[in-house]
Structure formats: C-alpha cells, structure tokens
Amino acid sequence: MFNRWFLSVVITLTLAGLGLAIYLDAQWNILESEVDSLPAREAAKNSTEYVESEEQNVLRELTETDERRIFHINSVLDTLTDTRDRLPYYGELILVHTKAGEYEKAAFWAEKRALQTEHFSDFMHAASLYFSVAQQENDEAYAKESAYKAKEMYIGALDVKPNDPDVLTDLAVVYMSLLQPDKSYAKLEKAREVDPEHIRAHFNTGVLLHQIGNIRESIPFLERSRVLAENSDWEAIVQKYLDRHHHEIYHN
C-alpha cells in the first residue's frame, strides 16, 4: 500500500514535532508515576525539585549526591530478591536519571519495572522514555533500537488496554520511525474506529497520507483534526502543519 521513500520526510517533518509533543504530554504522568513509588517525604522533595527545573527549562547533570544515591540504591537492589521490595528503588532511579536528562538510563529502569508490574502506566512511561531516546539519538542504528524498545512497551500497554486510542496512535508514530507504514496506518485506523473524535489519530493519518503523496485523501483527516483540535493543546500543532503545507495540500 505504501512506498518506503516517504519515511525520511515523515520522520523529519512529523516525528520531530509529534513525537516531542507525545513525550512532553507524558512528562506529567512520569512525575506522578515516580512520586507514587517513593516514600512520602522523599517524593515531596523530588517533586518540588522536578517542577522547578521544568519551569526553568533546564536539565541538570547528575551531582555527586545523585551519584552516591544511585550507588547506594544499586547496592540495596543487589540484596533484594522480592519484586515488591525492588519496585520503589526502580522508581527512584527512574526519577533521578530523568531529572538529569539521562533518558536512556531512565528508560532501562522503567522497562524493568514495567515488565515486573505489567501495569499500563508503567508500560506507557517506559515507552515514552525510549521514544525520546530514539528521537534524540544521532546514531541511526541505536535510534532504531530504542524505537523498537518503545514499540515493545506500547504493545505491552495494549495488552492491558487493547483498544486505547492514545496508545494506538502513539504506537503508529513509532511504526513510522521503524519504516513500517502499513502497520502505522492500521493502528491509526483502529484508533479512529475506537474514538471517531481522536485528534491525533486524524491528524497523524492526514500527515501520513500527505507525505506519501495521497494528498486528496489526506485533506479530510487534516481538516477534521483542525476542527477537533479547536481550543485544545493540539490546535497550534495542527494549524502550524496546515500553514506550512497549505499550498501543496489545497492547490495541488
């Protein structure tokens, strides 16, 4: 159904914007997830530090205190065999590495936690971290490996909630980066069936069709996403895409 040539364009024009939006949307869930896994006093302290760093738009590097903390946590983990005892420490490692912008390490621990708990939110957390790594990685092979990890985590989330339109749409974007447009389209189609008013499902479908040259077919999805996105966080993203490609879309 699709040609592979379009994917470099899709990745350049779409994933940079859409994937980042997905990732940013997930950050508040990341914070909530990690806070739940820490002792109350420690959680409150870390929550405050995290919000302040986000307001300043600054990601700090690991401090000596962080490094000692990580060493101590890993030492404790070496002594624990019960999964329930290990999970809070996974959460703390995820939070420390995330705050320092070390998403690869945060994703590693998030994956370990998700595979043990099999909770929907944990799979989503790990997926968003891996996808951020895939986008930021300059090495193509390593970026692809991280994208595969993100795919596995999203599939894990779908095993818990098979018809969740958000997961279906996020997974579709990951499939784009993995050069699997047929699977991407299928997930978007499923997401629209589950939720006919899902903004990102319509928008991503329109972008996908537009970039492979099916411009006439893309217009209804892009227009529908513009209507659905009114007064939402996605309104500016949809409008920016339409403005950038207005002539190509509407005057072809």
Secondary structure, 3 states (H helix, E strand, C coil): CCCHHHHHHHHHHHHHHHHHHHHHHHHHHHHHHHHHHCCHHHHHHHHHHHHHHHHCCCCCCCCHHHHHHHHHHHHHHCCCCCHHHHHHHHHHHHHHHHHCCCHHHHHHHHHHHHHHHCCHHHHHHHHHHHHHHHHHCCCHHHHHHHHHHHHHHHHHHHHHCCCCHHHHHHHHHHHHHCCCHHHHHHHHHHHHHHCCCCHHHHHHHHHHHHHCCCHHHHHHHHHHHHHHCCCCCCHHHHHHHHHHCHHHHHCC
